[in-house]
Amino acid sequence: MKERSEFTVQEISPCEPQCRPRLIIAGTGSGSGKTTVTLGLMRAFARRGLKVQGFKCGPDYIDPAYHAAVTGRPARNLDSWMTPRSYLQEYFLRSSADAELSIAEGVMGLYDGKEAAELTGSTAEIALLTASPVLLVVDVRSMGRSAAAVVLGFRQLEPRVQIAAVIVNRCGSPSHYRTVKAAIEAACGIPVIGGLMRDAALDIPERHLGLLPALERGELEPLFRHAADMLEAGVNLDQLLEIAQAAPPLQYIEAEGSPSVPAVTVRQVNGASPVIAVAKDAAFNFYYADNLELLACAGARLLEFSPLCGEPVPPEADGIYLGGGFPEEFAAVISANAGFLDGLRAAAAQGMPLYAECGGYMVLARSITDRAGAEHRMAGIIPAHAVMQPRRAALGYREVTALHDCLLLKQGEQLRGHEFHYSVMHYDALEQQPYAYESKGRSGSQPEGYLKGNVMAAYAHIHLASYPAAAERFITACRSFRSRKAEGFSL
């Protein structure tokens, strides 16, 4: 088991300008090739000996896993809807403090976000908040001079966004590359610093559910090396590094009325600190890095354990955090880990704080039915059955409001998060579901999740920075349980 009792938190001055060489890799839309370009650039610069820090704009978990694999450093999410702007700026400064180059991969197209006519939640908004130069990736298949019109439109839609350079992707031939390069530079005045030819070996695998285990086994290393080789051969990396290094110094100034975020003050860890057991392996790996840091900053000791490796709930635990991931892919292994499932049942029965999201929510149910139709017995704490669907069941940002006082919130308090899953939860007919939240998304509001005693679970992946008091509330519940144990109560 790996204990995460301390976090190295870089203290920064809110008054002094901070130099941060940085780039945001944006696309004209999903599928433009920005992930391939991002991974190739990260690996290419890392091979040059630079400390590269990866970021992902938006709530995605898969791309940060790629980033960590190619840079050897934990990746971070930057989300301008889930977290306050002042927090995002401070978090970016802190997370990039010891890096020589920060590369952030955008989400969807440069201007795609939560709203149709605003920048909220978009890559463009993050570029503005971090004053970052943008490298625009343009898929130029079946285009000649029209590629210039695309880039010109992107530049003119929001002139405050600095599109500093362009990479053209999926060129048909060297002459095709020269044509689109000349057209873009003549019409837009933006340098085209390189291009990639059409190459099936550069295609990122579809986001199938075995992706993260493949990353852990190193099976995608040939793809990462090839992407870096092609970027080194086809892009002016020296010019790109100069663009990153020319990014203006950043100065974090907390906006009046911004919520306080305990991100730069780590409380001393001691024997009185409550221990939160965090399930962490290929089945449970969807955690925002700063969620864990905020819990540590609030005074918790985080103890990671792996259900897939046969590990039970750690006996030191005063609380449990089950994140999302792909438990349906490992349902048979999880079902066979009696120590883990029995530990969850015992914890719930004794009132230990138990918080679960998405995949963790499924594991607390009575069973998981996988994509092949096989049913696997789970913890049975929640009177429901999780069933995988052939089509996506939910996707999008969520604002959740507590229907009752709970582990994270008092009734009526809110958190922001994101929901993405293929399973649905079927509750037993005779059970009345005690919902945790009222969940509001683009299509409206509906009750969601499960709340009973100190067990709280839902599909939404929440971000604690959207309401930092939630971390304090969770820690308080864990500390209370620890005190009960110290008075003679034990599991």
SVG drawing of the C-alpha trace seen along z (x, -y; Angstrom):
<svg xmlns="http://www.w3.org/2000/svg" viewBox="-42 -43 60 58">
<polyline fill="none" stroke="black" stroke-width="0.4" points="0.0,0.0 1.2,-3.5 0.7,-6.1 0.0,-9.6 0.3,-11.4 2.1,-14.4 1.9,-16.5 4.6,-18.7 2.8,-22.0 4.8,-24.8 4.2,-28.1 3.8,-31.0 3.6,-34.7 0.4,-36.3 2.3,-39.6 5.3,-38.6 5.1,-37.8 5.9,-34.1 7.6,-32.9 5.9,-29.8 6.9,-28.7 3.7,-27.3 1.5,-26.3 -2.1,-25.3 -2.6,-22.7 -6.1,-23.4 -8.0,-21.8 -10.6,-23.0 -12.8,-20.3 -12.7,-16.8 -10.7,-14.4 -8.4,-17.1 -5.4,-15.4 -4.6,-17.6 -4.1,-14.5 -1.5,-13.0 0.2,-16.4 0.1,-16.9 1.6,-13.5 4.2,-13.8 5.3,-17.2 5.4,-16.2 7.6,-13.2 9.8,-15.1 10.5,-17.8 11.0,-15.4 13.5,-13.5 15.4,-16.8 15.7,-16.7 13.0,-19.2 10.7,-18.8 7.3,-18.8 4.1,-19.3 0.9,-18.1 -2.5,-19.7 -5.9,-18.8 -8.5,-21.5 -11.9,-20.3 -13.0,-17.3 -11.5,-14.4 -9.6,-11.6 -8.2,-9.6 -6.0,-12.2 -4.3,-13.0 -3.4,-9.3 -1.7,-9.6 0.1,-12.8 1.4,-11.1 2.7,-8.2 4.6,-10.3 6.0,-12.8 6.6,-10.7 4.8,-13.3 1.2,-13.4 -1.0,-15.4 -3.5,-18.0 -7.0,-19.2 -7.8,-22.8 -11.6,-23.4 -12.9,-27.0 -16.5,-25.9 -16.1,-23.5 -13.6,-25.6 -13.4,-29.3 -11.2,-31.3 -9.0,-32.6 -8.5,-29.0 -7.6,-27.8 -5.0,-30.5 -3.4,-29.8 -3.5,-26.0 -1.8,-26.4 0.9,-28.5 1.5,-26.1 1.3,-22.9 3.8,-24.2 6.2,-25.7 9.0,-23.1 8.4,-22.5 10.5,-23.9 7.6,-23.6 3.9,-23.3 1.7,-21.8 -2.1,-21.9 -4.3,-19.9 -7.5,-21.5 -11.0,-20.1 -13.1,-19.6 -12.6,-22.7 -10.9,-25.8 -14.2,-27.7 -16.4,-24.7 -17.6,-25.0 -20.6,-24.9 -22.4,-27.8 -23.3,-28.4 -22.4,-32.1 -19.9,-32.4 -16.4,-31.1 -17.4,-29.4 -15.6,-26.1 -13.8,-26.3 -10.1,-26.0 -10.2,-29.6 -11.3,-30.7 -8.4,-28.8 -6.0,-30.3 -7.2,-33.8 -7.1,-33.0 -3.5,-31.7 -2.4,-34.1 -1.1,-31.2 -0.1,-31.1 -2.2,-28.7 -0.9,-26.2 -3.9,-25.4 -4.0,-21.9 -5.9,-21.9 -7.0,-18.7 -6.4,-19.7 -7.7,-16.6 -9.4,-17.5 -8.5,-21.2 -6.2,-23.6 -6.6,-27.4 -9.8,-26.7 -7.5,-25.9 -6.7,-29.6 -10.3,-30.4 -10.6,-28.0 -7.7,-29.6 -8.8,-33.1 -12.2,-32.4 -10.7,-31.0 -8.4,-34.1 -11.3,-36.6 -13.9,-34.9 -12.1,-36.0 -9.1,-38.3 -8.0,-38.3 -7.0,-34.6 -3.4,-34.5 -3.2,-31.9 0.6,-31.9 1.2,-29.1 -0.5,-26.4 0.3,-22.7 -1.5,-21.2 -2.4,-17.5 -3.1,-14.7 -1.5,-16.3 -1.7,-14.1 1.8,-14.9 4.7,-17.4 3.2,-19.5 -0.1,-19.6 1.7,-20.7 3.4,-23.6 0.1,-24.7 -1.8,-25.0 1.2,-26.5 1.5,-29.2 -2.2,-29.9 -2.5,-30.2 0.5,-32.4 -0.5,-34.7 -4.1,-35.2 -3.6,-35.0 -0.1,-36.1 0.2,-33.2 3.3,-30.9 2.7,-27.3 5.5,-25.7 5.1,-22.2 2.8,-19.4 2.1,-15.7 1.4,-13.4 -1.5,-11.0 -0.2,-8.0 -2.4,-5.3 0.3,-4.5 -0.3,-7.9 -4.0,-7.1 -4.8,-7.1 -6.6,-3.9 -10.3,-4.3 -11.1,-5.0 -11.9,-1.4 -12.2,-0.2 -8.9,1.7 -6.9,-1.5 -5.6,-2.2 -4.3,1.3 -2.6,1.1 -0.9,-2.1 0.2,-0.5 1.7,2.5 3.6,0.1 1.7,1.3 1.3,-2.3 5.0,-3.2 5.6,-2.5 2.8,-4.9 4.3,-7.6 7.8,-7.2 6.5,-7.3 4.5,-10.4 7.5,-12.1 9.7,-11.0 7.2,-12.5 6.8,-15.7 10.6,-16.1 10.9,-15.5 7.9,-17.6 7.8,-20.5 10.2,-23.3 10.5,-22.5 13.0,-25.2 10.6,-27.9 7.8,-26.3 9.8,-26.4 10.7,-30.1 6.9,-30.8 6.3,-29.0 9.2,-30.8 7.9,-34.2 4.6,-33.8 4.2,-36.7 4.8,-36.3 1.8,-35.4 0.6,-37.2 -2.0,-35.6 -4.3,-38.2 -7.1,-36.8 -10.4,-38.4 -12.5,-40.1 -15.1,-37.8 -13.4,-34.7 -13.8,-31.6 -10.8,-30.8 -8.9,-27.7 -6.5,-26.0 -4.2,-25.0 -0.9,-26.5 -1.1,-25.5 -0.7,-21.9 -1.7,-21.1 0.8,-19.1 0.2,-15.4 0.2,-13.6 -1.4,-10.6 -4.6,-12.5 -5.1,-13.0 -8.0,-10.9 -7.0,-8.3 -9.0,-8.2 -8.5,-4.9 -8.5,-5.7 -9.0,-2.8 -6.4,-3.3 -5.7,-0.9 -6.9,-0.2 -10.5,0.2 -10.5,-2.9 -8.4,-5.7 -10.7,-8.6 -9.6,-11.2 -8.9,-14.9 -5.4,-15.4 -6.4,-18.5 -9.4,-16.8 -6.9,-14.5 -4.7,-17.5 -7.6,-19.5 -8.4,-16.6 -4.8,-16.4 -4.7,-20.1 -7.8,-19.8 -5.9,-17.5 -6.4,-14.0 -3.9,-11.2 -4.6,-9.5 -3.8,-5.8 -4.0,-4.2 -4.9,-0.5 -5.6,1.7 -8.7,3.9 -7.5,5.5 -4.3,6.7 -6.4,8.4 -6.0,5.7 -8.7,5.2 -9.9,1.9 -6.9,0.8 -7.6,1.4 -6.4,-2.1 -9.2,-3.7 -11.4,-6.3 -13.1,-6.9 -13.2,-5.5 -13.1,-7.2 -14.0,-5.0 -13.4,-6.9 -14.6,-6.1 -13.0,-4.0 -13.8,-0.7 -15.0,1.7 -17.1,3.5 -14.0,4.6 -12.6,6.1 -15.9,7.1 -14.9,10.8 -11.7,9.9 -13.5,7.4 -16.2,9.9 -13.6,12.4 -11.9,10.0 -13.9,10.9 -11.6,8.9 -12.4,5.7 -16.2,6.3 -16.5,7.5 -14.5,4.4 -16.9,2.1 -19.9,3.8 -18.4,3.6 -17.5,0.0 -21.0,-0.9 -22.5,1.1 -20.4,-0.7 -21.0,-4.2 -17.6,-4.9 -17.8,-7.7 -18.0,-6.1 -18.0,-8.3 -18.2,-6.8 -18.4,-8.2 -19.5,-6.6 -17.6,-3.3 -17.3,-3.3 -21.1,-3.8 -21.5,-0.7 -19.3,1.4 -21.5,0.5 -24.5,1.9 -25.7,5.5 -24.3,6.5 -22.7,5.3 -23.9,6.7 -21.1,6.4 -21.3,5.8 -21.4,9.5 -24.4,9.9 -22.6,11.6 -23.7,10.6 -21.1,10.2 -21.9,9.9 -20.7,6.6 -20.9,5.1 -24.6,5.0 -24.6,1.8 -26.9,0.0 -30.1,1.9 -29.6,1.7 -28.0,3.4 -25.7,1.6 -26.2,2.7 -23.9,1.7 -25.6,0.3 -24.5,0.4 -24.9,-3.3 -23.7,-6.1 -26.2,-6.8 -25.1,-10.3 -22.5,-13.0 -22.0,-16.5 -21.4,-19.0 -23.5,-18.8 -24.4,-21.2 -25.5,-19.1 -27.5,-20.4 -27.7,-18.4 -31.2,-17.2 -30.2,-16.5 -27.2,-17.1 -24.6,-14.6 -20.9,-13.8 -19.9,-16.7 -22.7,-19.3 -25.4,-20.7 -28.9,-20.7 -29.1,-23.2 -25.4,-23.6 -23.9,-22.9 -21.0,-21.4 -20.0,-21.3 -18.9,-18.2 -19.1,-16.1 -21.0,-12.9 -20.0,-10.3 -21.1,-6.7 -22.5,-3.8 -24.2,-2.0 -27.6,-2.6 -28.6,-1.8 -31.8,0.3 -33.1,0.0 -35.1,2.8 -38.8,2.3 -39.6,2.5 -36.9,-0.1 -37.5,-3.8 -34.3,-5.4 -32.9,-7.9 -31.4,-10.4 -28.2,-12.3 -28.6,-15.2 -30.7,-17.2 -28.5,-17.1 -28.8,-19.9 -27.4,-19.6 -28.1,-20.9 -31.3,-18.8 -32.8,-19.8 -32.8,-18.6 -33.4,-15.3 -32.7,-13.5 -29.5,-11.4 -27.4,-9.2 -27.8,-7.5 -27.6,-8.7 -28.1,-6.7 -26.3,-7.3 -22.6,-7.9 -22.8,-6.2 -23.0,-8.7 -22.7,-7.7 -23.6,-9.2 -22.6,-9.1 -21.4,-12.7 -17.6,-13.3 -17.6,-16.4 -14.7,-18.9 -14.1,-19.9 -12.6,-23.3 -16.1,-24.3 -17.0,-24.4 -13.9,-23.9 -16.0,-23.6 -17.0,-20.1 -13.5,-18.8 -13.6,-20.1 -17.0,-18.5 -15.8,-15.1 -12.7,-15.3 -14.8,-16.3 -16.9,-13.2 -13.8,-11.0 -12.3,-12.6 -15.5,-12.0 -15.4,-8.3 -11.8,-8.2 -12.7,-9.6 -15.3,-6.9 -12.7,-4.2 -10.3,-5.8 -13.0,-5.6 -13.2,-1.8 -15.3,-1.3 -13.6,0.8 -14.5,2.5"/>
</svg>
